[in-house]
Amino acid sequence: MYTQRVRSPAGFVMFFLIRCIFWLGLVFVALPWNGEEVGSALADQAEEIGRAATDKAQALCLKDPVACANHAATAARLLGGTTPTSASASQNTLLPSDLAPAWRGATHKAGATPSGTSANMPPRRSPG
């Protein structure tokens, strides 16, 4: 059954701003530009906007580090990344059977011929 999560207003606004910046960046890249000065001006403005968004996010994180960590974990999960807690939680989970070397082929028992005939195998058929 699907349950709807309740988002905080700050998290919703931050996620909305990140999505807007992403899609506007894609639109600006896809637009055909005739003049070189227009493209360089847009690149400068995009850099300024990115810096302003980064500064705003840093200021919000300085005010409330716990909420910032929660929002960062949510953003990482939505974007397909890993969070620091999930990365450290998966440490040292291999079993001894996982660490054992891979199978390297059949071992010859004492007295077995190198041609591969053994009691467990049926006789080979002759060609033709």
BELKAZI-V413714 format. One record per helix or strand of 2 or more residues. SS is the DSSP state (H for helix, E for strand). FROM is the first residue (numbers start at 1). TO is the last residue. If there is no record, write none. Layout:
<<SS | FROM | TO> <SS | FROM | TO>>
This chain:
<<H | 9 | 30> <H | 36 | 63> <H | 65 | 78> <H | 84 | 89> <H | 96 | 99>>
